[in-house]
Amino acid sequence: MTNEVRGEPRSWWMLYLDALTFLSPGVLIGALCGGLIGGVGGRLAMLVLRVTSDDSLHGMETDDDFTIGSFTGATVFLVLLTLFAGAVGGLIYIGVREWLPARWRPILFALLGATVGGSLVIRPEGIDFTLLEPLWLAVAMFVVLPAAYGVALSVLTERLVQSTGFWRSRWRWAAAVVVLLAVLPAGPFGVPFLLLLGFAIAANRSGHVTRLWRSAPAIWVGRGAFALVVAVSSVFLVSDVLAVL
């Protein structure tokens, strides 16, 4: 694949790197916020709940196979998992950010994080939300943490997007490593997806697909889809919270 820039042909590899550079702010900030807020923050939340719960729960395995009151190898796995999940969230943010009003993006992504993240984490039938005490604190922390991720992702990504220094730095290429590490566990399915994603973005950043993606109809359809996801996940979250409390 080639493209003409100032009369000179560009290789598909350079176009692909351009695509990763375009995705880089969301991927890097998403990974950072996911690892710190979701991973480290999640384990600290469990530590708080260990202190506020009955001593007999010390050493018990949680729903996700973590040992209550202990930092083990599973904690490292959790941080890595939330780092990659955060990077995926960053990819989504870069893809849909232009559909949303700039001033409302942090609030909207906090709402998305709280509803989607909370509905995925809170399990009424699990140990985490039946034996740990107080239950209201457990629910609150695991709704606030993904909401905080959404706010931090939006605010910091927007700053990075607008930073001219970042686009001139070597860090703009770091997203390539994060994205590759995130999709490689998917094996033969992840790599082709990554290649197609990169080619599509590189080929269409200034072409017809990009203009269509940013058109008024696409924006309103995107906003509707965003609202639908929040609404559906809110129903699940409220149902889970009522079941827990």
C-alpha positions in Angstrom: 0.0 0.0 0.0 1.4 3.4 -0.9 0.3 7.0 -0.6 1.6 10.2 -2.0 3.0 12.8 0.4 4.6 15.8 -1.3 5.0 13.8 -4.4 6.9 10.9 -2.8 5.5 7.4 -2.4 5.2 6.1 1.2 5.5 2.5 2.1 2.7 0.6 3.9 4.9 0.3 6.9 5.2 4.0 7.3 1.5 4.4 6.8 0.9 1.7 9.5 3.3 3.6 11.9 1.3 6.7 11.2 -1.8 4.9 12.2 -0.3 3.8 15.5 1.0 7.3 16.1 -2.6 8.5 15.6 -3.8 6.0 18.2 -0.8 6.5 20.5 -2.3 9.1 23.0 -5.3 6.9 23.8 -3.3 3.7 24.0 -0.6 5.1 26.2 -2.9 7.0 28.6 -5.4 4.1 28.7 -2.7 1.6 29.6 -1.3 3.9 32.3 -4.7 4.7 33.8 -5.8 1.1 33.6 -2.8 -0.2 35.4 -2.8 2.4 38.1 -6.5 2.9 38.7 -7.8 -0.5 37.8 -4.9 -2.6 38.9 -3.2 -0.9 41.8 -6.4 0.9 42.8 -8.4 -2.3 42.7 -6.0 -4.1 45.0 -5.9 -1.2 47.4 -9.7 -1.3 47.5 -9.6 -5.0 48.3 -7.1 -4.2 51.1 -9.4 -1.6 52.6 -12.3 -4.1 52.5 -10.0 -6.7 54.1 -9.4 -4.3 57.1 -13.2 -3.5 57.4 -14.3 -7.1 57.1 -14.2 -10.0 59.5 -10.7 -11.4 60.3 -11.9 -14.9 59.3 -11.8 -13.8 55.6 -8.1 -13.4 55.6 -6.5 -15.8 53.2 -9.8 -16.6 51.4 -9.8 -16.7 47.6 -12.0 -14.0 45.9 -14.2 -14.5 42.8 -11.1 -13.7 40.7 -8.8 -16.1 42.5 -7.0 -13.3 44.5 -6.1 -14.0 48.1 -7.8 -11.6 50.5 -5.2 -9.6 52.5 -2.2 -10.8 50.5 -0.2 -9.4 47.5 0.8 -12.4 45.4 1.6 -13.1 41.7 -2.1 -12.7 41.0 -1.7 -9.1 41.8 0.9 -8.6 39.1 -1.4 -10.4 36.7 -4.2 -8.1 37.7 -2.1 -5.0 37.0 -1.1 -6.4 33.6 -4.6 -7.3 32.7 -6.0 -3.9 33.6 -3.1 -2.3 31.8 -4.1 -4.0 28.5 -7.8 -3.5 29.2 -7.1 0.2 29.8 -5.2 0.3 26.4 -8.3 -1.1 24.7 -10.4 1.6 26.4 -8.0 4.2 25.1 -8.4 2.8 21.6 -12.2 3.2 22.0 -11.8 6.7 23.3 -9.7 7.8 20.3 -12.3 6.3 18.0 -15.3 8.0 19.4 -14.0 11.2 21.0 -14.9 13.4 18.1 -18.6 12.3 18.3 -18.9 13.8 21.8 -18.9 17.4 22.9 -15.4 18.3 24.0 -16.4 19.8 27.4 -18.5 16.8 28.3 -16.1 14.1 27.3 -14.7 13.5 30.9 -18.1 13.3 32.4 -19.5 11.0 29.6 -16.6 8.6 29.9 -16.8 8.6 33.6 -20.4 7.6 33.2 -19.5 4.9 30.7 -16.7 3.6 32.9 -19.0 3.5 36.0 -21.9 1.7 34.3 -19.9 -0.7 32.1 -17.1 -1.3 34.6 -19.4 -1.5 37.6 -21.8 -4.0 35.9 -18.9 -6.2 34.9 -17.2 -6.2 38.3 -20.1 -6.3 40.7 -21.4 -9.9 41.1 -24.3 -10.4 43.5 -23.6 -14.2 43.8 -19.8 -13.8 44.4 -17.7 -13.7 47.6 -16.5 -10.2 47.0 -20.1 -8.7 47.3 -21.6 -11.1 49.9 -19.0 -11.7 52.6 -16.9 -8.5 52.5 -18.1 -5.6 54.6 -19.5 -3.1 54.4 -21.2 -4.0 51.2 -22.1 -0.4 50.4 -18.4 0.5 50.5 -17.5 -2.4 48.2 -20.1 -1.4 45.7 -19.1 2.3 45.9 -15.4 1.7 45.3 -15.9 -0.6 42.3 -18.2 1.9 40.7 -15.9 4.9 41.5 -12.7 3.2 40.3 -13.9 2.7 36.6 -15.5 6.1 36.7 -12.2 7.6 37.8 -10.5 5.7 34.9 -12.9 7.3 32.5 -12.2 10.8 33.7 -8.5 10.4 33.8 -8.5 8.8 30.4 -10.4 11.6 28.8 -8.6 14.5 30.5 -5.0 13.2 30.0 -5.6 11.9 26.5 -6.9 15.3 25.4 -3.9 17.0 26.9 -1.6 14.6 25.0 -3.5 15.0 21.7 -3.0 18.8 22.0 0.6 18.6 23.0 3.0 19.5 20.2 5.9 18.2 22.2 4.4 14.7 22.3 4.1 14.5 18.5 7.8 15.4 18.1 9.0 13.0 20.8 10.0 9.4 20.5 7.1 8.4 22.8 4.7 8.8 19.9 5.9 5.3 18.7 5.4 3.6 22.1 1.8 2.8 21.3 3.1 0.2 18.7 4.6 -1.9 21.5 1.5 -1.6 23.8 -0.9 -2.5 21.0 1.1 -5.4 19.9 1.4 -6.8 23.4 -2.3 -6.3 23.9 -3.4 -8.3 20.8 -0.7 -11.0 20.7 -2.5 -13.1 23.4 -5.3 -13.4 20.9 -3.0 -15.4 18.7 -3.9 -15.8 15.1 -7.0 -13.7 15.5 -5.4 -10.7 17.1 -2.6 -9.9 14.7 -4.7 -9.8 11.5 -7.2 -7.6 13.4 -4.3 -5.3 14.4 -3.0 -5.1 10.8 -6.4 -4.4 9.3 -7.1 -1.8 11.9 -3.8 -0.1 11.2 -4.2 -0.2 7.4 -7.7 1.1 7.6 -6.8 4.1 9.7 -3.6 4.8 7.7 -5.4 4.7 4.4 -8.4 6.7 5.5 -7.3 9.3 7.9 -7.6 12.0 5.4 -9.9 10.2 3.0 -13.6 9.4 2.5 -14.0 7.1 5.5 -12.6 9.8 7.8 -14.9 12.4 6.4 -17.8 10.0 6.8 -16.8 9.1 10.3 -16.8 12.8 11.2 -20.0 13.7 9.3 -23.1 14.9 11.1 -25.1 11.7 10.6 -22.3 9.6 11.9 -21.9 11.8 14.9 -25.5 11.5 15.8 -25.6 7.8 15.2 -22.5 7.5 17.4 -24.0 9.5 20.2 -27.1 7.4 20.1 -25.0 4.2 20.3 -23.0 5.6 23.1 -26.2 6.5 25.0 -27.6 3.1 24.4 -24.5 1.4 25.8 -24.7 3.6 28.9 -28.4 3.0 29.3 -28.2 -0.8 29.0 -25.2 -1.1 31.3 -26.9 1.1 33.8 -29.9 -1.3 34.0 -27.5 -4.2 34.7 -25.6 -2.1 37.2 -28.7 -1.0 39.1 -30.0 -4.6 39.1 -26.7 -5.9 40.5 -26.4 -3.2 43.1 -30.0 -3.8 44.4 -29.2 -7.5 44.6 -26.1 -6.9 46.6 -27.6 -4.3 49.0 
